[in-house]
């Protein structure tokens, strides 16, 4: 087995350990017992109330009792910070998931703005995919042009010219698609509000 394959295979378990090591709460955080503050933090991040049960379970493993009442008081304050229309747009714009934690009159405003922000995020992702495809076609066109300059057989030149025409058609199509987003190199998020 080649060395790089062996190193890759051996590093996978280490990577999985690091990735899964993102525990909901550390032993030190459990020991600190800042439950009200932790509740504010979790609420302000849009976590669900089920988070407190996961925290309590983890802290129980460390032999620490969780003050869920203090966490819930903080959580309510944090949720108020999270469930604003402005934050709804920001959460959507970053492509984050919304866990349905907002209630009451702010829920509708949050959700409407979240959906607006998410639409902009998704459009930006589509635009980026178009740009990637365009740049890939452009690189391939450059390679075909070089091969055309160096080709000696008539059949090879014919095939390369056909490939060049196909790439140019694809690039024109991609340019037209990018115009729906503001143009090449000019993504305009205001088109998606």
N, C-alpha and C positions, 0 to 999 in steps of 0.2 A: 504494500500500500504506500502511496506517495506520502511524503512528510506533511504537505499542506492539508491533505485529506484527513490524516491522523490528528493533526492539531485542531482542525475544524470539528471533528467528531468529539474530541476530548473537551473542547471548549463549550459545547452545547449544554452539558449538565451544569457547568459553572454559570453560563448565561441565564439558564432557567432558574437557578438558585437566586441570582441577583434580581431577576425580574419578579420572582414570586416573593422576594424579601421585602417588598413594599407593603409592610404590615399596616393595618389600619391605625395602630397605636403602638408605641414602643413601651418597654418596661419603665424607662425613665419618665415618660409622659404619664403613665399610670401612677407611678410613685408621686409625681408632682401634684396630682389631684386638682388641677385647675379645670374643674368640670364646667363651670359657667363659661369661662373663656373658650374652652374647647367647643362648647355648644354654639357660641357666637360664630366661631370660625367655621364649623361644619354647616351651620345654617347659611352663612354668607357665601359658601361654595355651592349651595343648592343640593346638599346631601339630603337623603330621605331620613325620616325619623328612625328607620330601622338601623341606622348607623350606631345609635346608642346601644343597641343590643349586641352588635358586633364588638363594640368597644368594651362593654361589660363582660362579654365572653372572653375576650383576649386578656383583659386585666385580671379576671378570675384565674386564668392560667398562671399569672404572676403573683397571685395571692393578694390582690388589691381589690377592695370593694369600690364600685363606681357610684357616685352620687348622681343618679339619673334625673332626679328632680332639678338639681342645679343645671345639669346639662340641658334639660328641656327649657328652662327659663332662658338660658343663653341662646339656645337654638331658635326660639321664637323671635328674639331680637335680631339674630343673624338672618333669619328668613325675611324679615321686614327689609333688611338691607338688600337682600338678593332679589326680591320680587318687585323691583322697580321697572318701569318701561325702558329706561335707559340701559339697565343691566340686561334686560331681556334681549335687546338688540345686540349688545356686546357679546352675550353668550352665544347667540345664533351666529353672529359674524365670525366667531372663532370656531364654529362648527362643533360646538360642544353639545352633548345630549342634555335634554331637559327632562327631569324626573317627575314632573307634575307636582311639585311641592308647593306651588303658590295657590292660595285659596282666597275667597272673597272678591271684592271689587278689583283688587290689583291683579288677579289671575288673568282676566281677559286682556288687560293692557299689556301685561308681561308677555303673554302668549302671542298676541298680535305683533309685538315688536320683535319677539324671538323669531317668528316666522319670516319677518322682513329681513332680519339679519342673516338667517339661515339661507334665504334665497340669494342674497349677495354672496355669501360664502360658497354656495354650490355653483353659482355662475362663475365665480373666480376660479374654482377648481376645473370647471369645463374649459374655461379660457386657457388655463395653464396647460391642460392636456392638448388643446389645439396648437398652442405655441410649441410644445414638445414635438408634436407630429410634424409641424412645419419645419422646425430646425433639423429634425431627422431627415426629412425629404431634401432639405437644402444640402445637407452633408452628402447624401446619396447622389444628388445632382452633381455636386463637385467631383465626386469619385467617378461618375459616369463621364463627365467632361474630360477628365484626365485620361480615362481609358480610351475615349474616342480619339483624343490627340495621338495616342500611342498605338492604336489599332492598325493592323496592316491588311486584314482580310475584309473584303466587301461585305460578307455575311455578318461578320462581327460588328462592323460599323452600322449596318442596317439595324441589327438588334439593339445596339447602344442608342441609336437615334430614336428608336421606338420607345425605349426605356426613358430617355430624356423627355420626350413628348408627354409620356404618362406622368412623370414626376412634375413637369411644369403644370399639367392639368390639375394634379392633386394640390399643388401649391396655390394655384389660383382659387380652387375650391376652398382651401383652408383660409386664405385671405378673406374671401367673402364671408365665411363663417365667423372669422374674428371681427368683422365689421359689426356684427350684432352685439359685440361686447365693447365696442368703442374703437376698434382698429388694432392693427399690429403694434404691440408695445404700448398700447394705450387703453388698458382695461379701465372702464368707467363704472364704478359701483353705483353711481346715481341713476343709471339706467335700470336698476333692479330694485329700487325702493318701492 
